[in-house]
Structure formats: structure tokens, C-alpha cells
């Protein structure tokens, strides 16, 4: 007969471990309640509201007071909200709101609890993987993993991607500003893709991931099976020509992007040029297109070439923001006043147009609106309401000081 010795139990160690497990259990339960508060909007309703009762909070969020009261009790016990027994009110401190209510805050963490909820929903799949050794595809997870990840990481992307991370890579920002085709591999729901597209409107960004749906900002050559949002660059070119034609200009020069942009058949540049040429032809205007590298020397050579070939040119359309200020400076040096002698219309960011030495009549690339519409399309597809389509935003021309009536020729 074999006797097995039972080790003596260290009561202190046992007590400490039970305590740890109970704390973890409480954290798991509270994490679920945090996710509920996020999903039904309780935290957002409390943010900035000051002391509030469970009844008022339930009314503002369309929830049931009895459940909200229990939720608030848990939140107060965990230190997430502050309870005032005198008035029976609860308050979400501003510092806490940054973590659980403000989705733009760099310390927003509610998305993390959404991903944790997804992991619990995938429990059986994980158990099966442990037993079989099979892998689990990213696309196989509960949808909250994807939405939680984008909410968790988007604030960090917004704070650091454009201003810090991309500049740390050699020549990347220069290429993006000039116009590049970018594949954002593993883009999730496209937070990083959208942020980059908003910052670098000359580049085309395509996000790839193993789950659907997705929305592309920019317009590739083949849009079949894609949902895309972009500025209507053909209409933009046509609008610029129409504006100058209405002012009486008959000879128009287009200062375009660098030659390499057209050699790569970059979509936005080619579509703008097509719109310019088509509308000029319809209106009986003479239009000359010259690519330009940007910068003073390149612009000087390009401008000299324009006036050598078309000395009667009185209207310029510029789709190269690095050429804007050199063009204005060179025109001044030649004694050509803007807009009395020459009118200038630009396709450029609003900031470039308003801060130029002559405030520019311009069509801005609506990066923020494209991002907003892309998110709307994505949400619609997630809800099963969307379909594959191309959304082209109509251009808007803002008239400023750089365009005026064509000069009267003697």
C-alpha cells in the first residue's frame, strides 16, 4: 500500500491567492459593466453633466432606472464615479471621462473593453483551438474585436502617425505629399488609412485586411467590388475653367504636378486634367498644360515656357501647392499684377489658399468631409445597409482676391 503525503497548506499563501482571484473576478465583472456603460452611452451622458441621479441618467440615455441604479453603485464602488449620499447623485470626474467617454482623448480605453468582450464571445472557438491546435483567423473573431481595436488605437494614430511616426521614415512624407499609391496592410476598419488620406490628399490609400467590409478613400482605376469616397476631380477641373471663362479669360495655362505624377498615371491628377481639357474644349478656350516640379527655379522655367508658347495667357490653374508661392512671386517680378493682369485659381488645401501672398480663389480638397463620408459608408456596411458604390463629392470653388476680369487687350 502506497501512502501519499499531503503537503501542509500555508494558510497565508492560500488567503493571499484567494484574495487575488477575487480581485480578478471583480475586475472581470466590472469590465463587463464598463462595456455596457460604453455601449448604451452612460459614460458619455455623464461626461460634463456634473452630479446626476440614476433617474435622470436613465431618462437621458433611454435606459431603465433600476438597472442604471445598480450600474452606478458598481461604478461608485470601483471608484469610476463619485457618489454623493447627501443628494443621492453620481458624478463622472473630468479625468475619468477622458478614459471612458472621450473617443478623441489619447488615453481613451473603452475600446479595449470592447475587445475583451469579443474574446469572451469567442470562448468556444478558443477552447476548440486549444484542443485541436488549429489556428484562428483574424476574420473569424466577434465583430467587437475589430470595432474595439479601431477605437482603442485611433486616438494614438491621430496624435502621432502624421506628425511623428511617418516623419521618422526616410523620404516617406515627401513622397506622400508629392502623390503616392499606398497599401495600408492590416488596416482594420481604416483609422490609419483615413488619417493619412486626410493629411496627404495627393496620394491614394488602399486599406487591406482579412475581414469585410471596407471603404476606400480615393478612386483606383478599377472600382468594381469597392466602396470609394473621393472628390470629383473631373468636375473640379471643369469648375476652374468655367470660373475663368465667366471672367472673360480665353487663354489658360495649367501648372500641374511634377511630370512623374502623370507618368505614374496618378488618378486625381489625370482626372483633374481631363476635366480641365474637356470643359475648355466645350467652351472654345485655349488651354496649355505644363507639369512642374515646384520650387522657384522649376516654376521660373515653366512660366517662361508658358509665355513663350502662349504670350496672351491671362488665366492660370495651379494643381501643385509647392508652385503656388513661386508663381505669385515671379508674376510680381515680371510686373504682372494679380488679378488685374493675370488671374490664378488653385486646387489646394484651404490653408495654402488663405495664407498665400495673394489670397487664392481655390477648390479645396475636402479631406475631413471625405473621412466623414467614408466612416458613414463603413458603418452602413457594418449594419448591412450599404452596398458597393463610388461616392464623388461635388467641388466647391471659393472666390478670393486672385481672380478677376480678363484684361482688355488693345
N, C-alpha and C positions, 0 to 999 in steps of 0.2 A: 504494500500500500504506500502510495506517494503522498507526501504532505507538502502542500504549497503554502509558503509563508505569506501572509497578508501584510503588506508594509504598513507601518503606523502612519496614520493621517496627521499631517501638520495642519491643525485647525486654523492657524493664522493664514497659511497659504491658501487653504480652501476658502476661507472667508474673503480674502482679497480677490480670488479669481471669480467667485460668485458675484462680488461687487462689480468687477469689470464687465462680466457678462450681462448683468442687469443694466449697467450704464449703456452698453451697446444695444441692448434690447430697447431701452427708452429712446436712444438716438434713432434707431430704425423706425420706431413708431412715429416719433416726432418728424422724421424725414418725410414720411408719408403725409402727415398733416401739413408740412410745409408745401409739398407738391400740390395738395388740394387747395391751400390758400392761394397759391400761384395760379392754378387753373381757373378758379372761379372768381379771381380778381379781388380777393380780400385785402391783400397787401397793397395793391395799387389804390384801392379805395381809402385805405388808412393813411397813405403817404401824404403828408402835408395837411391832414384833416384835423390834427390836434386830438384832444381827448374825445372819445366816441363810445357810445353804448352798443351793446350787441344788437339791439333792436334797430338802431339807425344804420349800423353797418349792414345788417341783413336787408334792410329796405333799399339801400344804395346799390347792392350787388345782386338783388333778385334771388336771394337765398333764404333759407328757413332759420328763424331766430334761434330755435332750440339747438340746432347743430352749430350755428355760429358761436353761441354762448360756450359750448363745450370746447370748440376750437380755440377760442380766446383764452379759456382757462389753461389749456395746454401751452399756448404761446406765452402766457404770463409766467407759468411755472418754469418754462425753459429760458426765460429772460429775453425772449424775442420782442415782446411788447411789455409796456409798463402799466400796471393796474393801479387805479386809484380807488380804494374802498369807500372813500367819502362819497363820491358821485357815482360809483359803480361803472367807471369808464376805463377804457383801454386806449393806449397811445403807442404808435409806432415811431420810435425816435428817428430823426433825420439820418443818423449814421446807419441805422439798421435798414432804412428804406433804400439806401444806396446798394445794399446787398441783395435785397429780396423784391424790390419794386421798380427800380430804375434800370431799364434794359440797356440804356446807354452808358451806365456807370462802369468804370473799369474794374470794379470789384463785384459786379452783379453775378450771383451764383445760383439763382433759381433754376437755370438751365441744367446745372449739374444734378439737381434732384430729379429733374425730368429724365435724365439719362439713367439714373438709379432705378426709377420706376420702370423703365423699359427693361432693365436687367431682370427685375422680379417677374415681369410679364413673360420673359424668355426662359423662365426657370426650367421648364420641362425639356427645352431644347438643350440647355446646358447639361442637364442630367444625362440625356442621351449621348451627348458628346463625350462626357466622362466615361461612359460605359463602352462606347464603340471606338473612341479615338478619332471620330470624324471631325472635320473642320466645320466652322460656321461662317458662312459668307456674310460680309457686311450688309448686303442687301436683304438678308434673311431676318434681321432683327425687327423688333417692335418699332413702329414709326417714331415713337417718342425718343428713341436714341438719336435719330437724325435731327429732329427739331430741337432737342435738348443740347446737342453738341453745337449747333449753329448759334443758339442763344448764349451758350457759355463762352464761346470763343470770339463772337463778333465784336464785343467791346475792345478786346485786345487787338484785333485786326484794325479796327477803326483808329485806335490810339497809336499804333506802332508800324503798321505794314507799309504805308506810303512814306512816312517821314523818317523811319529808322531802318526797317529791315531791308527794303528794296535798295536804298542808297548804299547799303553795306556791300552790295554785289557790284562788281566792276561793270560799268557801262550800261547796266540794265535800265536805269532811269532815262538815260539819254536815248536808248533805243525805243523805250515806251513813248517818250514824248515825240519822237520822230514818226512813229507809226510802226507797230509790230503786230504779228499774229501770235497770240499767247494761248497755250493749252494749260489750264489750271487742273492738274490731275488730282483726283481725290477732293473735289471741291465741295462735297456735301450738298447743302442747299444753296451754295453760291455766295456766301457772305464775302469771302475774299475776292471772288470774281467781280462782284458788283462794286466793291470798294475800289478796286483797281480800274475798272471801266469808267467809274465816275471821275477818277483822278487823271486818266490818260485817254482823252476822248479820240485821239488819232489811232489808237490801237484797237484791234479786235480781240476779244477774250472769249474763249470757249471753255466751259467747265465740264469736266468728265467725272462721273462716279458710277458705281455699280448699281445704284438704285435710281428709280424714276419717281417723280417727274423732275424736269429741269427746265430752265428758261435761259436763253442766250441773249446777252446784251451785245448788239452788233449784228450785222447781216452777212452771213457767209454766202459764197456763190451758190451753194445748193442748200435750200431751206426745207427740203422735204423731210417730214417727220420731226421738225423742230418748232419750238415756240421761241420767237425772236422779238426783241424790242429795240428800236433804233430810231434816230432822227431820219426823216425823209430827205436825204441829201440831194436827190434829183430835184425835188421841189425847192430845196434851199438854193441851189444854183439858179433855178428859174426865177425865184423871187428876187435875187440880187440883180439879175439882168432887167427884170421888169421895173424895179425901182429906178435904175439909172436911165432906162428908156423913157419913163414918165417925166424925168427931168430934162429930157432932150439930148442925152448923150447917144452918139451914133457909133463911135469907135471906142471899144472897151478892151482893156488888157487884163488878163487873169494872171496874177502872181501865185503860182501853185506851190505844192510841196516839192521837196527835193526829188530829183529825177528817179532815184532808187525807189521811192514810194510808188511811182507809176509802173516801174519795171516789175515790182512785186505784185502788181495788179491789186493794190490795196483798195478794198471795196468803197470806203467813204470818199476817197479822193476821185476814183473813177466815176462814181455816181454823181458827185458834185459837178465834175467837168461835163458829163453827159447832159445834165440839166442846164448848165450854162450854154453849151453849144446849141442844144435843141431849141431853147427859148430864143436865143439870139437869132437863129436862122428863121424862126417863125416871125420875128419882129423886124426882119430885114436889117439887123445890125452887123457890123464887122467886129469879130471877136478874135483876139490873139491870145493864145495860152503859152506861158513860158514857165517851166519849173525853176525853182530857186532854192539853193541850199540854205538860205537865210544868212543873217550877218551882214555887216556893212559892205564888205568887198564884193560878196556874191550879189547882193542887191544892186550895187552900183553897176556891175557888168550887165545884169539883167535889165535894169532900167535903161541903160544906154542902148541896148539891143532893141528894146521896145520902141523907143522914139526914133531909132534909125529905120525900123521897118514900118512903123505906123506913127508918123510925126503928128497926126491930128488926134491922137489918143487923148480923151478927156475924162475917161472913167476907168477906175481900177477896182477889181475884185481881188481880195487877198485871202487865200486859204493857207496861210503859213504864218503863225503868230511870231516866229522869230524874224520875219521880214517886215513886220508892221512898222516898228520904230525907225529902222534904217530907211525904209521907203519915205516916210514922212520927213526925215532929216534931209534926204537927198533932194526931194521936191523943193524944200525950202532953199537949199543951196543953189538950185537952178532958177530960183525966182518964180517958181510955180506955186501960187497960193492955193491952199485947201480951205474951203471948197470953191473959191472964186474961179480958179483956172482949171483945177482938177478935182474930181470927186473920188473918194475912196470908201469902199464898202468892204467889210471884213467878215469872214466866218471864223469866229474865235471865241474863247471864253469871255464871259461878261467882264471879268476883272481886267483883261487886256484891253478891251474896248473902252472902258471908262477911265483907265489910268494912262492912256496914250497921250502924247503931247497935243494931239487934236482928238477930242472925244469922237470915237468912231461910230458911224452908222454900222450896225452889225446884226448878224444872226448868230445867236449863242447856241452852243451845243448843250441841250438841257439835261446834263448828267444826272442831277438829282431826280428829275421827273422820270428819266429812263429807269433809274434804280427803283423808284416807287412803283412804276407800272410793271416792272419785272417781278417785284415782290407780289403785287396783286395777281398777276398771271400764275405765279407759282402757287400761291395759296388756293386759287381757284382749281388748279390741277390736283392739289392735295385733297381738296374736298370733292373731287370727282366732277366738278362743274366746267373745267377748262378743256380746251382742245388745242391741237397743234395749229398755230396761226402766226402770221407776221404782223406785228403792230408797228406802224410807222407814225411817228409823231410829227405833226404839221409844224413847219418852221415859223418863227415869228421874227420879223425884222423890226429893230428899234432904230428910229431915225435920230441921229445926233448931229454934231457940228461938221462932220467930214463930207457930207453930200449936199449938193445944191444944184441949181440950174446950170446946164451946159453953157459955157461962154459963147457969146455971139461972135462968129467969125466974120472978119471984114470981107 
